[in-house]
Amino acid sequence: MKRDRQLYIEQHLLEVDETKLAMRQLMLDHFPISAGDITGRIVFRLDFDDSTNLATSSFSLDGGTTWESRFRQ
């Protein structure tokens, strides 16, 4: 957990185990933001890729017009 005064978005890359109905964290990253970066509603999205069995998070600081994720290619 970050304990300084900086604002962060925290993102997780998860592997889904359907047989155990569980998820395993593969990566964790913190994306620093400033209050001026927020131009609309903060929105979070979770995408699931059937072929890789991965759930990937992304976020938007402008109400969903643009999306960012540390784990997208």
Secondary structure, DSSP 8 states (H G I E B T S, - for coil): ---SS-EEEEEEEEEEETTTTEEEEEEEEEEEE-GGG--S--EEEEEEETTTTEEEEEEESSTTSS-B-TT--
